[in-house]
Structure formats: C-alpha cells, structure tokens
C-alpha cells in the first residue's frame, strides 16, 4: 500500500506514513481506487 502523498510503501494497517507521517485513511483510499478502476472499465466499455 502506497502513501497517497509521498508514494512510500507502507505496511498495510499503518495509520501514518513511515516517510512523511501523513495520516492514511485506508478505507477511503481503497474506495477511491475501486471507483477509479470502475471508471476505467466504464470508459473502455463506452469507447471500444
Ligand atoms: Zn507518505
């Protein structure tokens, strides 16, 4: 799991990034990734 701010690799379950100490909200992070994947799939199905 990468920090959304500095892209440092962090062990899953950490609340703060090891590099920049940013608070990481994994629940929203996963949700955001899921939504962007869904959008990518949607675009593919529209434009192909
Ligand atoms: Zn970071």
mmCIF file of the protein (N, C-alpha, C, O) and its ligand, coordinates in Angstrom:
data_MODEL
# 
_entry.id   MODEL 
# 
loop_
_entity.id 
_entity.type 
_entity.pdbx_number_of_molecules 
1 polymer     1 
2 non-polymer 1 
# 
_entity_poly.entity_id                      1 
_entity_poly.type                           'polypeptide(L)' 
_entity_poly.nstd_linkage                   no 
_entity_poly.nstd_monomer                   no 
_entity_poly.pdbx_seq_one_letter_code       
;(UNK)(UNK)(UNK)(UNK)(UNK)(UNK)(UNK)(UNK)(UNK)(UNK)(UNK)(UNK)(UNK)(UNK)(UNK)(UNK)
(UNK)(UNK)(UNK)(UNK)(UNK)(UNK)(UNK)(UNK)(UNK)(UNK)(UNK)(UNK)(UNK)(UNK)(UNK)(UNK)
(UNK)(UNK)(UNK)(UNK)(UNK)(UNK)(UNK)(UNK)(UNK)(UNK)(UNK)(UNK)(UNK)(UNK)(UNK)(UNK)
;
_entity_poly.pdbx_seq_one_letter_code_can   XXXXXXXXXXXXXXXXXXXXXXXXXXXXXXXXXXXXXXXXXXXXXXXX 
_entity_poly.pdbx_strand_id                 A 
# 
loop_
_entity_poly_seq.entity_id 
_entity_poly_seq.num 
_entity_poly_seq.mon_id 
_entity_poly_seq.hetero 
1 1  UNK n 
1 2  UNK n 
1 3  UNK n 
1 4  UNK n 
1 5  UNK n 
1 6  UNK n 
1 7  UNK n 
1 8  UNK n 
1 9  UNK n 
1 10 UNK n 
1 11 UNK n 
1 12 UNK n 
1 13 UNK n 
1 14 UNK n 
1 15 UNK n 
1 16 UNK n 
1 17 UNK n 
1 18 UNK n 
1 19 UNK n 
1 20 UNK n 
1 21 UNK n 
1 22 UNK n 
1 23 UNK n 
1 24 UNK n 
1 25 UNK n 
1 26 UNK n 
1 27 UNK n 
1 28 UNK n 
1 29 UNK n 
1 30 UNK n 
1 31 UNK n 
1 32 UNK n 
1 33 UNK n 
1 34 UNK n 
1 35 UNK n 
1 36 UNK n 
1 37 UNK n 
1 38 UNK n 
1 39 UNK n 
1 40 UNK n 
1 41 UNK n 
1 42 UNK n 
1 43 UNK n 
1 44 UNK n 
1 45 UNK n 
1 46 UNK n 
1 47 UNK n 
1 48 UNK n 
# 
loop_
_struct_asym.id 
_struct_asym.entity_id 
A 1 
B 2 
# 
loop_
_chem_comp.id 
_chem_comp.type 
_chem_comp.mon_nstd_flag 
UNK 'L-peptide linking' . 
ZN  non-polymer         . 
# 
_pdbx_entity_nonpoly.entity_id   2 
_pdbx_entity_nonpoly.name        ? 
_pdbx_entity_nonpoly.comp_id     ZN 
# 
_pdbx_nonpoly_scheme.asym_id         B 
_pdbx_nonpoly_scheme.entity_id       2 
_pdbx_nonpoly_scheme.mon_id          ZN 
_pdbx_nonpoly_scheme.ndb_seq_num     1 
_pdbx_nonpoly_scheme.pdb_seq_num     101 
_pdbx_nonpoly_scheme.auth_seq_num    101 
_pdbx_nonpoly_scheme.pdb_mon_id      ZN 
_pdbx_nonpoly_scheme.auth_mon_id     ZN 
_pdbx_nonpoly_scheme.pdb_strand_id   A 
_pdbx_nonpoly_scheme.pdb_ins_code    . 
# 
loop_
_atom_site.group_PDB 
_atom_site.id 
_atom_site.type_symbol 
_atom_site.label_atom_id 
_atom_site.label_alt_id 
_atom_site.label_comp_id 
_atom_site.label_asym_id 
_atom_site.label_entity_id 
_atom_site.label_seq_id 
_atom_site.pdbx_PDB_ins_code 
_atom_site.Cartn_x 
_atom_site.Cartn_y 
_atom_site.Cartn_z 
_atom_site.occupancy 
_atom_site.B_iso_or_equiv 
_atom_site.pdbx_formal_charge 
_atom_site.auth_seq_id 
_atom_site.auth_comp_id 
_atom_site.auth_asym_id 
_atom_site.auth_atom_id 
_atom_site.pdbx_PDB_model_num 
ATOM   1   N  N  . UNK A 1 1  ? 0.860   -1.190 0.000   1.00 0.00 ? 1   UNK A N  1 
ATOM   2   C  CA . UNK A 1 1  ? 0.000   0.000  0.000   1.00 0.00 ? 1   UNK A CA 1 
ATOM   3   C  C  . UNK A 1 1  ? 0.894   1.237  0.000   1.00 0.00 ? 1   UNK A C  1 
ATOM   4   O  O  . UNK A 1 1  ? 1.773   1.381  0.849   1.00 0.00 ? 1   UNK A O  1 
ATOM   5   N  N  . UNK A 1 2  ? 0.660   2.113  -0.951  1.00 0.00 ? 2   UNK A N  1 
ATOM   6   C  CA . UNK A 1 2  ? 1.497   3.302  -1.063  1.00 0.00 ? 2   UNK A CA 1 
ATOM   7   C  C  . UNK A 1 2  ? 0.818   4.509  -0.438  1.00 0.00 ? 2   UNK A C  1 
ATOM   8   O  O  . UNK A 1 2  ? -0.401  4.667  -0.489  1.00 0.00 ? 2   UNK A O  1 
ATOM   9   N  N  . UNK A 1 3  ? 1.650   5.348  0.150   1.00 0.00 ? 3   UNK A N  1 
ATOM   10  C  CA . UNK A 1 3  ? 1.154   6.601  0.715   1.00 0.00 ? 3   UNK A CA 1 
ATOM   11  C  C  . UNK A 1 3  ? 0.606   7.481  -0.412  1.00 0.00 ? 3   UNK A C  1 
ATOM   12  O  O  . UNK A 1 3  ? 1.270   7.650  -1.435  1.00 0.00 ? 3   UNK A O  1 
ATOM   13  N  N  . UNK A 1 4  ? -0.576  8.035  -0.242  1.00 0.00 ? 4   UNK A N  1 
ATOM   14  C  CA . UNK A 1 4  ? -1.147  8.877  -1.296  1.00 0.00 ? 4   UNK A CA 1 
ATOM   15  C  C  . UNK A 1 4  ? -0.397  10.200 -1.469  1.00 0.00 ? 4   UNK A C  1 
ATOM   16  O  O  . UNK A 1 4  ? -0.557  10.882 -2.482  1.00 0.00 ? 4   UNK A O  1 
ATOM   17  N  N  . UNK A 1 5  ? 0.409   10.553 -0.488  1.00 0.00 ? 5   UNK A N  1 
ATOM   18  C  CA . UNK A 1 5  ? 1.122   11.832 -0.554  1.00 0.00 ? 5   UNK A CA 1 
ATOM   19  C  C  . UNK A 1 5  ? 2.522   11.672 -1.147  1.00 0.00 ? 5   UNK A C  1 
ATOM   20  O  O  . UNK A 1 5  ? 2.871   12.350 -2.113  1.00 0.00 ? 5   UNK A O  1 
ATOM   21  N  N  . UNK A 1 6  ? 3.326   10.769 -0.563  1.00 0.00 ? 6   UNK A N  1 
ATOM   22  C  CA . UNK A 1 6  ? 4.723   10.653 -0.991  1.00 0.00 ? 6   UNK A CA 1 
ATOM   23  C  C  . UNK A 1 6  ? 5.011   9.350  -1.726  1.00 0.00 ? 6   UNK A C  1 
ATOM   24  O  O  . UNK A 1 6  ? 6.137   9.132  -2.174  1.00 0.00 ? 6   UNK A O  1 
ATOM   25  N  N  . UNK A 1 7  ? 4.015   8.483  -1.856  1.00 0.00 ? 7   UNK A N  1 
ATOM   26  C  CA . UNK A 1 7  ? 4.136   7.214  -2.581  1.00 0.00 ? 7   UNK A CA 1 
ATOM   27  C  C  . UNK A 1 7  ? 5.063   6.215  -1.900  1.00 0.00 ? 7   UNK A C  1 
ATOM   28  O  O  . UNK A 1 7  ? 5.440   5.217  -2.514  1.00 0.00 ? 7   UNK A O  1 
ATOM   29  N  N  . UNK A 1 8  ? 5.437   6.457  -0.656  1.00 0.00 ? 8   UNK A N  1 
ATOM   30  C  CA . UNK A 1 8  ? 6.262   5.482  0.065   1.00 0.00 ? 8   UNK A CA 1 
ATOM   31  C  C  . UNK A 1 8  ? 5.437   4.225  0.328   1.00 0.00 ? 8   UNK A C  1 
ATOM   32  O  O  . UNK A 1 8  ? 4.236   4.290  0.590   1.00 0.00 ? 8   UNK A O  1 
ATOM   33  N  N  . UNK A 1 9  ? 6.111   3.089  0.252   1.00 0.00 ? 9   UNK A N  1 
ATOM   34  C  CA . UNK A 1 9  ? 5.426   1.824  0.510   1.00 0.00 ? 9   UNK A CA 1 
ATOM   35  C  C  . UNK A 1 9  ? 5.250   1.658  2.013   1.00 0.00 ? 9   UNK A C  1 
ATOM   36  O  O  . UNK A 1 9  ? 6.218   1.766  2.766   1.00 0.00 ? 9   UNK A O  1 
ATOM   37  N  N  . UNK A 1 10 ? 4.038   1.400  2.449   1.00 0.00 ? 10  UNK A N  1 
ATOM   38  C  CA . UNK A 1 10 ? 3.756   1.215  3.865   1.00 0.00 ? 10  UNK A CA 1 
ATOM   39  C  C  . UNK A 1 10 ? 3.083   -0.130 4.098   1.00 0.00 ? 10  UNK A C  1 
ATOM   40  O  O  . UNK A 1 10 ? 2.281   -0.600 3.292   1.00 0.00 ? 10  UNK A O  1 
ATOM   41  N  N  . UNK A 1 11 ? 3.431   -0.722 5.210   1.00 0.00 ? 11  UNK A N  1 
ATOM   42  C  CA . UNK A 1 11 ? 2.778   -1.968 5.590   1.00 0.00 ? 11  UNK A CA 1 
ATOM   43  C  C  . UNK A 1 11 ? 1.293   -1.702 5.819   1.00 0.00 ? 11  UNK A C  1 
ATOM   44  O  O  . UNK A 1 11 ? 0.919   -0.693 6.417   1.00 0.00 ? 11  UNK A O  1 
ATOM   45  N  N  . UNK A 1 12 ? 0.459   -2.607 5.344   1.00 0.00 ? 12  UNK A N  1 
ATOM   46  C  CA . UNK A 1 12 ? -0.974  -2.423 5.494   1.00 0.00 ? 12  UNK A CA 1 
ATOM   47  C  C  . UNK A 1 12 ? -1.343  -2.365 6.967   1.00 0.00 ? 12  UNK A C  1 
ATOM   48  O  O  . UNK A 1 12 ? -0.821  -3.141 7.768   1.00 0.00 ? 12  UNK A O  1 
ATOM   49  N  N  . UNK A 1 13 ? -2.221  -1.472 7.326   1.00 0.00 ? 13  UNK A N  1 
ATOM   50  C  CA . UNK A 1 13 ? -2.650  -1.337 8.702   1.00 0.00 ? 13  UNK A CA 1 
ATOM   51  C  C  . UNK A 1 13 ? -2.017  -0.154 9.412   1.00 0.00 ? 13  UNK A C  1 
ATOM   52  O  O  . UNK A 1 13 ? -2.474  0.250  10.482  1.00 0.00 ? 13  UNK A O  1 
ATOM   53  N  N  . UNK A 1 14 ? -0.957  0.409  8.815   1.00 0.00 ? 14  UNK A N  1 
ATOM   54  C  CA . UNK A 1 14 ? -0.355  1.602  9.405   1.00 0.00 ? 14  UNK A CA 1 
ATOM   55  C  C  . UNK A 1 14 ? -1.340  2.755  9.319   1.00 0.00 ? 14  UNK A C  1 
ATOM   56  O  O  . UNK A 1 14 ? -2.055  2.901  8.328   1.00 0.00 ? 14  UNK A O  1 
ATOM   57  N  N  . UNK A 1 15 ? -1.372  3.556  10.344  1.00 0.00 ? 15  UNK A N  1 
ATOM   58  C  CA . UNK A 1 15 ? -2.260  4.712  10.305  1.00 0.00 ? 15  UNK A CA 1 
ATOM   59  C  C  . UNK A 1 15 ? -1.553  5.950  9.784   1.00 0.00 ? 15  UNK A C  1 
ATOM   60  O  O  . UNK A 1 15 ? -2.183  6.879  9.278   1.00 0.00 ? 15  UNK A O  1 
ATOM   61  N  N  . UNK A 1 16 ? -0.235  5.945  9.916   1.00 0.00 ? 16  UNK A N  1 
ATOM   62  C  CA . UNK A 1 16 ? 0.540   7.091  9.461   1.00 0.00 ? 16  UNK A CA 1 
ATOM   63  C  C  . UNK A 1 16 ? 1.660   6.603  8.570   1.00 0.00 ? 16  UNK A C  1 
ATOM   64  O  O  . UNK A 1 16 ? 2.235   5.541  8.808   1.00 0.00 ? 16  UNK A O  1 
ATOM   65  N  N  . UNK A 1 17 ? 1.967   7.367  7.554   1.00 0.00 ? 17  UNK A N  1 
ATOM   66  C  CA . UNK A 1 17 ? 3.041   7.007  6.635   1.00 0.00 ? 17  UNK A CA 1 
ATOM   67  C  C  . UNK A 1 17 ? 4.383   7.010  7.361   1.00 0.00 ? 17  UNK A C  1 
ATOM   68  O  O  . UNK A 1 17 ? 4.655   7.894  8.172   1.00 0.00 ? 17  UNK A O  1 
ATOM   69  N  N  . UNK A 1 18 ? 5.219   6.016  7.064   1.00 0.00 ? 18  UNK A N  1 
ATOM   70  C  CA . UNK A 1 18 ? 6.535   5.914  7.693   1.00 0.00 ? 18  UNK A CA 1 
ATOM   71  C  C  . UNK A 1 18 ? 7.471   7.034  7.218   1.00 0.00 ? 18  UNK A C  1 
ATOM   72  O  O  . UNK A 1 18 ? 8.404   7.406  7.930   1.00 0.00 ? 18  UNK A O  1 
ATOM   73  N  N  . UNK A 1 19 ? 7.224   7.566  6.028   1.00 0.00 ? 19  UNK A N  1 
ATOM   74  C  CA . UNK A 1 19 ? 8.114   8.574  5.461   1.00 0.00 ? 19  UNK A CA 1 
ATOM   75  C  C  . UNK A 1 19 ? 7.690   9.995  5.833   1.00 0.00 ? 19  UNK A C  1 
ATOM   76  O  O  . UNK A 1 19 ? 8.501   10.784 6.317   1.00 0.00 ? 19  UNK A O  1 
ATOM   77  N  N  . UNK A 1 20 ? 6.427   10.310 5.607   1.00 0.00 ? 20  UNK A N  1 
ATOM   78  C  CA . UNK A 1 20 ? 6.003   11.712 5.757   1.00 0.00 ? 20  UNK A CA 1 
ATOM   79  C  C  . UNK A 1 20 ? 5.019   11.897 6.912   1.00 0.00 ? 20  UNK A C  1 
ATOM   80  O  O  . UNK A 1 20 ? 4.590   13.018 7.185   1.00 0.00 ? 20  UNK A O  1 
ATOM   81  N  N  . UNK A 1 21 ? 4.664   10.817 7.585   1.00 0.00 ? 21  UNK A N  1 
ATOM   82  C  CA . UNK A 1 21 ? 3.782   10.879 8.757   1.00 0.00 ? 21  UNK A CA 1 
ATOM   83  C  C  . UNK A 1 21 ? 2.385   11.382 8.429   1.00 0.00 ? 21  UNK A C  1 
ATOM   84  O  O  . UNK A 1 21 ? 1.656   11.848 9.304   1.00 0.00 ? 21  UNK A O  1 
ATOM   85  N  N  . UNK A 1 22 ? 2.026   11.282 7.165   1.00 0.00 ? 22  UNK A N  1 
ATOM   86  C  CA . UNK A 1 22 ? 0.664   11.660 6.808   1.00 0.00 ? 22  UNK A CA 1 
ATOM   87  C  C  . UNK A 1 22 ? -0.309  10.613 7.327   1.00 0.00 ? 22  UNK A C  1 
ATOM   88  O  O  . UNK A 1 22 ? -0.034  9.416  7.252   1.00 0.00 ? 22  UNK A O  1 
ATOM   89  N  N  . UNK A 1 23 ? -1.434  11.054 7.847   1.00 0.00 ? 23  UNK A N  1 
ATOM   90  C  CA . UNK A 1 23 ? -2.480  10.115 8.247   1.00 0.00 ? 23  UNK A CA 1 
ATOM   91  C  C  . UNK A 1 23 ? -3.046  9.459  6.995   1.00 0.00 ? 23  UNK A C  1 
ATOM   92  O  O  . UNK A 1 23 ? -3.394  10.132 6.025   1.00 0.00 ? 23  UNK A O  1 
ATOM   93  N  N  . UNK A 1 24 ? -3.130  8.132  7.036   1.00 0.00 ? 24  UNK A N  1 
ATOM   94  C  CA . UNK A 1 24 ? -3.614  7.396  5.874   1.00 0.00 ? 24  UNK A CA 1 
ATOM   95  C  C  . UNK A 1 24 ? -4.949  6.769  6.217   1.00 0.00 ? 24  UNK A C  1 
ATOM   96  O  O  . UNK A 1 24 ? -5.055  5.954  7.134   1.00 0.00 ? 24  UNK A O  1 
ATOM   97  N  N  . UNK A 1 25 ? -5.952  7.155  5.479   1.00 0.00 ? 25  UNK A N  1 
ATOM   98  C  CA . UNK A 1 25 ? -7.286  6.604  5.678   1.00 0.00 ? 25  UNK A CA 1 
ATOM   99  C  C  . UNK A 1 25 ? -7.474  5.466  4.677   1.00 0.00 ? 25  UNK A C  1 
ATOM   100 O  O  . UNK A 1 25 ? -7.932  5.682  3.555   1.00 0.00 ? 25  UNK A O  1 
ATOM   101 N  N  . UNK A 1 26 ? -7.116  4.262  5.095   1.00 0.00 ? 26  UNK A N  1 
ATOM   102 C  CA . UNK A 1 26 ? -7.108  3.124  4.153   1.00 0.00 ? 26  UNK A CA 1 
ATOM   103 C  C  . UNK A 1 26 ? -8.481  2.830  3.602   1.00 0.00 ? 26  UNK A C  1 
ATOM   104 O  O  . UNK A 1 26 ? -8.620  2.417  2.450   1.00 0.00 ? 26  UNK A O  1 
ATOM   105 N  N  . UNK A 1 27 ? -9.487  3.039  4.408   1.00 0.00 ? 27  UNK A N  1 
ATOM   106 C  CA . UNK A 1 27 ? -10.836 2.708  3.951   1.00 0.00 ? 27  UNK A CA 1 
ATOM   107 C  C  . UNK A 1 27 ? -11.209 3.578  2.749   1.00 0.00 ? 27  UNK A C  1 
ATOM   108 O  O  . UNK A 1 27 ? -11.698 3.079  1.736   1.00 0.00 ? 27  UNK A O  1 
ATOM   109 N  N  . UNK A 1 28 ? -10.975 4.870  2.877   1.00 0.00 ? 28  UNK A N  1 
ATOM   110 C  CA . UNK A 1 28 ? -11.272 5.768  1.765   1.00 0.00 ? 28  UNK A CA 1 
ATOM   111 C  C  . UNK A 1 28 ? -10.299 5.564  0.615   1.00 0.00 ? 28  UNK A C  1 
ATOM   112 O  O  . UNK A 1 28 ? -10.671 5.703  -0.550  1.00 0.00 ? 28  UNK A O  1 
ATOM   113 N  N  . UNK A 1 29 ? -9.053  5.233  0.941   1.00 0.00 ? 29  UNK A N  1 
ATOM   114 C  CA . UNK A 1 29 ? -8.050  5.007  -0.087  1.00 0.00 ? 29  UNK A CA 1 
ATOM   115 C  C  . UNK A 1 29 ? -8.475  3.843  -0.984  1.00 0.00 ? 29  UNK A C  1 
ATOM   116 O  O  . UNK A 1 29 ? -8.426  3.940  -2.210  1.00 0.00 ? 29  UNK A O  1 
ATOM   117 N  N  . UNK A 1 30 ? -8.887  2.753  -0.362  1.00 0.00 ? 30  UNK A N  1 
ATOM   118 C  CA . UNK A 1 30 ? -9.326  1.591  -1.144  1.00 0.00 ? 30  UNK A CA 1 
ATOM   119 C  C  . UNK A 1 30 ? -10.565 1.932  -1.954  1.00 0.00 ? 30  UNK A C  1 
ATOM   120 O  O  . UNK A 1 30 ? -10.687 1.542  -3.115  1.00 0.00 ? 30  UNK A O  1 
ATOM   121 N  N  . UNK A 1 31 ? -11.469 2.651  -1.341  1.00 0.00 ? 31  UNK A N  1 
ATOM   122 C  CA . UNK A 1 31 ? -12.696 3.031  -2.020  1.00 0.00 ? 31  UNK A CA 1 
ATOM   123 C  C  . UNK A 1 31 ? -12.368 3.877  -3.249  1.00 0.00 ? 31  UNK A C  1 
ATOM   124 O  O  . UNK A 1 31 ? -12.939 3.671  -4.320  1.00 0.00 ? 31  UNK A O  1 
ATOM   125 N  N  . UNK A 1 32 ? -11.455 4.822  -3.093  1.00 0.00 ? 32  UNK A N  1 
ATOM   126 C  CA . UNK A 1 32 ? -11.071 5.677  -4.210  1.00 0.00 ? 32  UNK A CA 1 
ATOM   127 C  C  . UNK A 1 32 ? -10.452 4.876  -5.338  1.00 0.00 ? 32  UNK A C  1 
ATOM   128 O  O  . UNK A 1 32 ? -10.742 5.121  -6.509  1.00 0.00 ? 32  UNK A O  1 
ATOM   129 N  N  . UNK A 1 33 ? -9.605  3.925  -4.996  1.00 0.00 ? 33  UNK A N  1 
ATOM   130 C  CA . UNK A 1 33 ? -9.000  3.075  -6.029  1.00 0.00 ? 33  UNK A CA 1 
ATOM   131 C  C  . UNK A 1 33 ? -10.064 2.274  -6.750  1.00 0.00 ? 33  UNK A C  1 
ATOM   132 O  O  . UNK A 1 33 ? -10.037 2.142  -7.973  1.00 0.00 ? 33  UNK A O  1 
ATOM   133 N  N  . UNK A 1 34 ? -10.988 1.747  -5.995  1.00 0.00 ? 34  UNK A N  1 
ATOM   134 C  CA . UNK A 1 34 ? -12.052 0.939  -6.574  1.00 0.00 ? 34  UNK A CA 1 
ATOM   135 C  C  . UNK A 1 34 ? -12.873 1.785  -7.547  1.00 0.00 ? 34  UNK A C  1 
ATOM   136 O  O  . UNK A 1 34 ? -13.202 1.335  -8.644  1.00 0.00 ? 34  UNK A O  1 
ATOM   137 N  N  . UNK A 1 35 ? -13.196 2.996  -7.146  1.00 0.00 ? 35  UNK A N  1 
ATOM   138 C  CA . UNK A 1 35 ? -14.001 3.857  -8.004  1.00 0.00 ? 35  UNK A CA 1 
ATOM   139 C  C  . UNK A 1 35 ? -13.260 4.203  -9.289  1.00 0.00 ? 35  UNK A C  1 
ATOM   140 O  O  . UNK A 1 35 ? -13.865 4.239  -10.360 1.00 0.00 ? 35  UNK A O  1 
ATOM   141 N  N  . UNK A 1 36 ? -11.947 4.458  -9.194  1.00 0.00 ? 36  UNK A N  1 
ATOM   142 C  CA . UNK A 1 36 ? -11.211 4.793  -10.402 1.00 0.00 ? 36  UNK A CA 1 
ATOM   143 C  C  . UNK A 1 36 ? -11.106 3.577  -11.322 1.00 0.00 ? 36  UNK A C  1 
ATOM   144 O  O  . UNK A 1 36 ? -11.111 3.722  -12.545 1.00 0.00 ? 36  UNK A O  1 
ATOM   145 N  N  . UNK A 1 37 ? -11.011 2.385  -10.744 1.00 0.00 ? 37  UNK A N  1 
ATOM   146 C  CA . UNK A 1 37 ? -10.994 1.185  -11.584 1.00 0.00 ? 37  UNK A CA 1 
ATOM   147 C  C  . UNK A 1 37 ? -12.328 0.997  -12.286 1.00 0.00 ? 37  UNK A C  1 
ATOM   148 O  O  . UNK A 1 37 ? -12.378 0.624  -13.458 1.00 0.00 ? 37  UNK A O  1 
ATOM   149 N  N  . UNK A 1 38 ? -13.397 1.257  -11.567 1.00 0.00 ? 38  UNK A N  1 
ATOM   150 C  CA . UNK A 1 38 ? -14.729 1.129  -12.166 1.00 0.00 ? 38  UNK A CA 1 
ATOM   151 C  C  . UNK A 1 38 ? -14.879 2.136  -13.305 1.00 0.00 ? 38  UNK A C  1 
ATOM   152 O  O  . UNK A 1 38 ? -15.424 1.809  -14.360 1.00 0.00 ? 38  UNK A O  1 
ATOM   153 N  N  . UNK A 1 39 ? -14.395 3.358  -13.091 1.00 0.00 ? 39  UNK A N  1 
ATOM   154 C  CA . UNK A 1 39 ? -14.470 4.371  -14.153 1.00 0.00 ? 39  UNK A CA 1 
ATOM   155 C  C  . UNK A 1 39 ? -13.664 3.932  -15.376 1.00 0.00 ? 39  UNK A C  1 
ATOM   156 O  O  . UNK A 1 39 ? -14.107 4.109  -16.511 1.00 0.00 ? 39  UNK A O  1 
ATOM   157 N  N  . UNK A 1 40 ? -12.488 3.364  -15.144 1.00 0.00 ? 40  UNK A N  1 
ATOM   158 C  CA . UNK A 1 40 ? -11.663 2.908  -16.268 1.00 0.00 ? 40  UNK A CA 1 
ATOM   159 C  C  . UNK A 1 40 ? -12.404 1.837  -17.057 1.00 0.00 ? 40  UNK A C  1 
ATOM   160 O  O  . UNK A 1 40 ? -12.423 1.870  -18.287 1.00 0.00 ? 40  UNK A O  1 
ATOM   161 N  N  . UNK A 1 41 ? -13.007 0.901  -16.361 1.00 0.00 ? 41  UNK A N  1 
ATOM   162 C  CA . UNK A 1 41 ? -13.759 -0.148 -17.042 1.00 0.00 ? 41  UNK A CA 1 
ATOM   163 C  C  . UNK A 1 41 ? -14.936 0.442  -17.809 1.00 0.00 ? 41  UNK A C  1 
ATOM   164 O  O  . UNK A 1 41 ? -15.251 0.004  -18.915 1.00 0.00 ? 41  UNK A O  1 
ATOM   165 N  N  . UNK A 1 42 ? -15.570 1.422  -17.223 1.00 0.00 ? 42  UNK A N  1 
ATOM   166 C  CA . UNK A 1 42 ? -16.718 2.051  -17.869 1.00 0.00 ? 42  UNK A CA 1 
ATOM   167 C  C  . UNK A 1 42 ? -16.293 2.738  -19.158 1.00 0.00 ? 42  UNK A C  1 
ATOM   168 O  O  . UNK A 1 42 ? -16.953 2.603  -20.188 1.00 0.00 ? 42  UNK A O  1 
ATOM   169 N  N  . UNK A 1 43 ? -15.186 3.478  -19.096 1.00 0.00 ? 43  UNK A N  1 
ATOM   170 C  CA . UNK A 1 43 ? -14.683 4.154  -20.298 1.00 0.00 ? 43  UNK A CA 1 
ATOM   171 C  C  . UNK A 1 43 ? -14.371 3.141  -21.396 1.00 0.00 ? 43  UNK A C  1 
ATOM   172 O  O  . UNK A 1 43 ? -14.693 3.357  -22.564 1.00 0.00 ? 43  UNK A O  1 
ATOM   173 N  N  . UNK A 1 44 ? -13.740 2.036  -21.007 1.00 0.00 ? 44  UNK A N  1 
ATOM   174 C  CA . UNK A 1 44 ? -13.419 1.010  -22.003 1.00 0.00 ? 44  UNK A CA 1 
ATOM   175 C  C  . UNK A 1 44 ? -14.691 0.520  -22.688 1.00 0.00 ? 44  UNK A C  1 
ATOM   176 O  O  . UNK A 1 44 ? -14.740 0.372  -23.909 1.00 0.00 ? 44  UNK A O  1 
ATOM   177 N  N  . UNK A 1 45 ? -15.711 0.273  -21.881 1.00 0.00 ? 45  UNK A N  1 
ATOM   178 C  CA . UNK A 1 45 ? -16.920 -0.296 -22.455 1.00 0.00 ? 45  UNK A CA 1 
ATOM   179 C  C  . UNK A 1 45 ? -17.647 0.726  -23.341 1.00 0.00 ? 45  UNK A C  1 
ATOM   180 O  O  . UNK A 1 45 ? -18.384 0.350  -24.253 1.00 0.00 ? 45  UNK A O  1 
ATOM   181 N  N  . UNK A 1 46 ? -17.434 2.010  -23.069 1.00 0.00 ? 46  UNK A N  1 
ATOM   182 C  CA . UNK A 1 46 ? -18.090 3.044  -23.875 1.00 0.00 ? 46  UNK A CA 1 
ATOM   183 C  C  . UNK A 1 46 ? -17.351 3.266  -25.185 1.00 0.00 ? 46  UNK A C  1 
ATOM   184 O  O  . UNK A 1 46 ? -17.966 3.425  -26.240 1.00 0.00 ? 46  UNK A O  1 
ATOM   185 N  N  . UNK A 1 47 ? -16.004 3.274  -25.106 1.00 0.00 ? 47  UNK A N  1 
ATOM   186 C  CA . UNK A 1 47 ? -15.243 3.713  -26.276 1.00 0.00 ? 47  UNK A CA 1 
ATOM   187 C  C  . UNK A 1 47 ? -14.762 2.589  -27.161 1.00 0.00 ? 47  UNK A C  1 
ATOM   188 O  O  . UNK A 1 47 ? -14.254 2.847  -28.252 1.00 0.00 ? 47  UNK A O  1 
ATOM   189 N  N  . UNK A 1 48 ? -14.906 1.350  -26.731 1.00 0.00 ? 48  UNK A N  1 
ATOM   190 C  CA . UNK A 1 48 ? -14.428 0.272  -27.599 1.00 0.00 ? 48  UNK A CA 1 
ATOM   191 C  C  . UNK A 1 48 ? -15.550 -0.308 -28.452 1.00 0.00 ? 48  UNK A C  1 
ATOM   192 O  O  . UNK A 1 48 ? -15.316 -1.226 -29.239 1.00 0.00 ? 48  UNK A O  1 
HETATM 193 ZN ZN . ZN  B 2 .  ? 3.985   9.473  2.883   1.00 0.00 ? 101 ZN  A ZN 1 
# 
